[in-house]
Every structure is written in structure tokens, then in C-alpha cells.
Amino acid sequence: MSTFIESTDPLAANKATALRFLDLISADDYDALEDLITDDWTMVGGPPRMPRGRDGLAELRRTIGPVEQTWQPELVLAEGDLVAVRAVNSCRMESFFGVPGRGVEQIFTATFVMRIRGDRIAFTWRNADDLGRLLQLGATIKAGA
């Protein structure tokens, strides 16, 4: 896990907020996540038609289901109110997009871009190698007719 450091440097503080988001996801600490997002927080690249704010966070947790995971940040960039984090995830879950997990460890990369408002996350864009995850679980690709 990354270390949460308070800073008077706005970019460093924004980076710490973004890294805290991944730490809390890894820890399955959605109660603390509720305090880290704005009331109108929006996520793109998560479950379809996710509501905003805490309801969206609850939908994310419901959709993901039980999971053991660890996010390991590899690159963190900040510019203004935006922070980009490229990270590697190692996880085990019951299923992913309906494909049984069977205890298989999935390792994949993802990039998050987060808009920070004050000391909270207002917007999260997620782009992850979900196809790679499915293939790790034994899913196959079948060409259409």
C-alpha cells in the first residue's frame, strides 16, 4: 500500500488522494471511500449506468462482489486538478463478467484518471485490461458469423 502523506503542495496532495483511492479499494474499505469522493462523484469505465456519488460506490461494490485484490501503482502523474495513475492489480474473485473465477489469480493493468476537487475525488475514468482478465479465466474469443 502507498503511504498517505499530507502536503501543502497541491499536486502532491492530489497524488496522495488518488493513491488513497486505490489503497482503500485494495483494503475493501468502502466506508472510508465514501469520505474520499464528492457527493456527485462519477465513474466512467465501471459498471454500466452507475449512479453518482455514494450510490455509485455502492453499485461498484455490489457489481464487483467479494474480491481479494491489491493495487500496485507504477506511475503517478498530476497536472492541475487531474491525476493519472497506471497500476497493476492482482486479484481473485468468484467471477468476472459471468466467467467463473475458480480461484484463479488475475493480474492486469489499469489506468485511472481522477479529477480532484478540494481533497476529494469528483470524477474517475478507468481503462483496464478486462479482456486480458477474461482470457486468464479461460474465456475464449469466437468470431461472429
N, C-alpha and C positions, 0 to 999 in steps of 0.2 A: 504494500500500500504506500501511496505517496504521503508525505507529511504535510499537514495543513499549517501554513505559515501566514500570519497576519503581516501586512506590509502597507506602507504609506505610498508605495509605487503602484499606481492604478493598474498597469499591465501585469505586474507580479501578483497583485490581489486577484485580478480576473483569472489568471492562470490557476491560482490556488483554488478558486471557486470551481472551475471546470474539472480540475483533478479530484476535488472533493466529491463531485457528482459521481465519477467512476468508482471512487473508494466506497461510497455509500451503496451503489448498485452491487458491487462485489460483496459487501457485507450484508446485503438483503435488508438494509435499514431504511425502509420506505418512510418511517416516521420522521427521521432526520431529513430525508429527501423533500418531504413536504415543506420544511422550513427553508429549503435551498432554492425552491422555484417560486416564480411570481404567481399571483392568482390567475393570470391569463396565459401561463406557460403553454407553449405549443411545441409539438414534436412532429417532424416530418421524417419518414423512413422507419417509423414504428408501425404498430397495428393500424389497419385502415380505419378511417373516420374516428380517430382518437379525439375525445373531448379535450377541452383546455383545462389547465390548472390541475388541482388535486384529483379531480375525476379522471383526467387523462393519465395521471400517475397510477391511479388505482386500476385503470384499464390495462396499462402496460404490465403491471404486476400480475393481473389475472390472466392475461394472454400468455405471458412467459411461463407462468406456473412455477412449480418447485424447480430450482436450479442451483447447482453449486458452480460458482464462477469466480474467476479472478481476472480483472483488467490490469494489464501492464502497459502504461503509457510509454511510447517510444519517441514521440516528437510532440512538442507543445509550442505553438506559435500564437502570438497575440498582436492585434492591431486595433486600436480604438476600443470599441466595446465587443469585439469578436475574438474568440479563442478557438483555435483548431487543435484537435488532439488526434493523433494517429496512435492506435493502441492494439495490442494483441490480447485476445480473450481465450482463456482455457475454461471449458465448461462441460458439465454433464447435466443432462436433463431427460425427463421422461419421453418427450417427443418434441420435434421441431417441424412446424407446418404439417403436422399429421404424420410425419415419418417417425417411427419409434426410435428412441434414443438408445435403448438396450444397454445403458451404462457406458456407451462409447464416449471417450473424451473427444470433444471437438475443439480444434484450435483454428482461429480465424482472425483476420484483421478487420478493423473498422476505423472510420474517420468520423469524428464528431466535430461540428462547428456549432459553437454556442454563443448566443448574444447575451451579454451580461448587463443587467440593469441594476445599478446600485451594487448590492452584494448578493444578488440573486440571479438565477438563470431564467431568462424570459423566452428563449427560443432555442431549440435543439434540432439540428439537421443531422441525421445518421445515415451513413453509407457503409454497409458491411458486406462481407463476402458470404452472403446467405446461401448462394449456390454451392460454394465450397463446403459449407456445413452440411448441406443435404447430401452431397456426394460422400462425405466422410461417414454418414449414417447408412450408406448403401443405396441411396436413391439412384435411379438411372434416368437418362435423358432419352426420350423416344420422339423421333421426328414425326411431325404431323403428316396427315395424308395429303 
